[in-house]
Amino acid sequence: MTEWAKRGEYEAFLLDTECVGFFDPPITLKSGRPGHWYVNMRKALGNRNTRDELARFVYDFVVVGLGLKPDHFLGVPDGATPLGEACTNLIDYRDVGETPAAILRSGVKSHGDPADRYSVGPLKHGGHVVLVEDVTTTGGSSMEHILRLQEVGVHIDRLVSCVSRYERRDRGRTVEDVLKRDYTVEYAALTDARAILPRAVERFNPDEALVKAIEDYYRTYGIKPIKLLEAANQTP
């Protein structure tokens, strides 16, 4: 992961706002895989104060951690749309009048000006954006929007995720590899399962059988296995 001074503070924020937790019993995820733990950024985005705090973390990660200064931020619809807007509102290195206010549409507008076919508010050809995703599993939704942005000539400086679940896609490739090789887009996450799951185990002390099931899950679907039982056994 990218070195970033505020990662520990950010992970504590995710736990304090219950954006990360456990399913017991597990549920079936959209991917068809069993879900033993969750990342739900809506718990932070549903409150103005916590939404703005989350936006400040994302903004700091992009501008300070990655050294990027995009024209604006775009949240992947629909979950990250308000987060992208809040990040754009924090831009202090560009004149307010020169900062675009476009947001991505979840679908495609079939009529009207082609300049806003994929967005509410036109996207500038040659402009630079950071695309923000709430949580990354396979990256499919983001890749769809990346193609649309590239079609209208927008440069995507980075796809940034609040949390990466640190999983491989169905054919075994990682999201980072697919983005870089197939879409020429770099990927970065504020944190991922390797870092946040041990902290969540220590904080919430889930049943040992559930922790073992998560370890088994990552032996099957993870980029690499994740060891959690040691953290669970150390919790008083």
N, C-alpha and C positions, 0 to 999 in steps of 0.2 A: 504494500500500500504506500501511497505518497506520504512522506513525512509531513506532519501537521501538528503544531503545538497545542491546539485545542481539542484533539481527539478524545482524550480522557474526559474532559468537561462535557463534550458533546454526548458521549456514551452515557454519562450520568444523567444528562437531560432526557435521553430516550427512555431510561429506566424510570426516572421520576414521573414522567408523563404517561407511563405505561404504553408507550409505542411498541415495546417489545415485551412478549410474554409467552406463555405456554398453553397448548390445548391438551386437556386431559378429560375425556378421551380425545384422540386425534381426529381431525377432519380430513376430508379429501379435498385437495387443492385443485385449482383450475387446470393444472398440468396433469391431474390424475394421480399425483404422488401423495402419500400420506403426510398431513401437516401436523407436526408435534409442537411447533412453535410459530409465532406470528410476528410480523412487522406491520403495524397499522399506523401510518403517519397521520391519519385523520384525527387521531386522539390529540395531536398537537395542532393540526390545522383548524380544528373546530373552535378554537379560542383565539381571539385576536392577539393577546399577549404572547401565548406560546407559539402562535404562527410567526409572529415577528421575531421571536427569539430563534426559532428554527431557521428563518430566512437569514438572520445574521450569521449563524453558523455556516450555512451554505455559501453565503457571500464571502466570508472570511476564507473558507477553504479554497474557493475559486480564485479570488484576487490575491490573497497572501500566500496560501499553500501552493497553488498552481502557477501563480504569476500571470493570470489571464485578465484581460480587460475587454470583455465583449461589449458590443453595442447595446445588447439587452439580454435578458434571460427568458427562456420559454419553458414553461412547465408542460410535461407530457400529459395530455388530457386523459381522464378528467381529474384524477387524483392530485396531480401536482400543479394544476393550473394556478390556484391562488398562491402557491409557493413561488412560482416563476414571477408573478406580478410583484410579490413582496420583495423579492431579490432585486428586480429592476428598480424599484423605488429607493433602494439603498445606494444606487450608483452615485458616486461622488467625484468621479474622474472625468465626467462628461457634462456639458451643459444640459440642463433639464429640457430645454426646447429641442435638443438634438437627439434625445433618447426616445426610441420608438416605444409604443405602448401596445403592440400587437400581442394577441394570445392565439394559440393554436385551436383550430376547430377539431372536435372529436371525429367528425366525418368530413366529406368533401362537398363544397357548395357547387352545384351543377350549373349555376347561371350567374350572370353579372360579371363584374370586373375580374379577370383572371388573377390580378395581383392579390386579391383576398380570397381566392378559392380555398386555400388551406388555413386561413387565419381570419380573425376579426381584427381589422386594421391591417394595412398592407405590409408585406415583408419586403425590405429593400434588397434588390439584386446586388450582390457583392457585400452585403452586410455580414457581420460576425455575431454569432449567438452562442450561448451555452445552453444546452438542452438539459433540463432537470427532471429526473425521475424519482418517484418516492421510494420504490423498492425494486430491485432487479432480481428476477429469477432466470428467465430465458431471454429477456430483452426484446421479445417480439413486438410489443406495442411501440416501443421507441424506434425500432428499425423501420417500421411503417412510416413514421413521421420523418425520419431521417431521409428517406427516399423522396418524400414530398418537398422537403426543404432544399434538397440538392437539385430537384427539378426546377425550382424557381431561382436557383443561383445563390442560395444563402450558404455561407461558410459556417460549419459547426465546429467551433473551437474545441469542444469536449462534450461528451455525454457524462453528466455527473449524477450519481445516485446517492440518496440519503443513506441507504443500506443495501449492500449486496448480500444475497443469501448464499453466495459462494458455491453455486451449483453448476454442473455441466448441463448443456443442452442435450436433447434426446439422442443426438448422434455423437455425443462425447466431446464436442468442442466447447470452449468457454465463450461467454459473451464478449469478453475482451478480445479474443482472437477473431471472432466473427466480425466484430465492428471494425477492427483494424485492417483485416485482410479483404473483407468483402465490401466495406463501406468507406474505407479510409478515414475513419473517425476514431479518435482516442477516447478511452473510457477511464473514469476514476470514481471511486466511492469514498464517502466520508468515513465509513467503517464497514466491516463485513462480519459474517457469522463467526469467523475465527476469533475476533476481538470481543464482540458483544455477547455471544452466547455464554462464555465462561463467567462474565460479569452478571448476566441474568440468572445463571444457576446459583451464584453466591447470594444474589439479592433475594430471590424468590424461593429458593430451596425446594425445587420440584421433587417428586417421588423418584427414587433411584431407577426404577424400571423405565420411567419416561426418559430420563437422561440417557440410559443405555439405548433406548429406541432411537434417540436422536443421533447417537454415535453410529449405530447401525445404518441409519439413513445416509449419513455422510460417507460411510464406506461404499455405499452403492451409488449415490448421486453427487457427492461432493467433488470439488476439484481435487481436494486431498482430505483424508480423514481428519476429524476434530476430536480431541480428547477432552472429555468433560467430567468423567466420574471422579477424578482427583479433586476437582473444585467442589463437587457435590459432597464428597466425604469430609472435606475440610470445613464445611459449613456447620456451625454449632447446632 
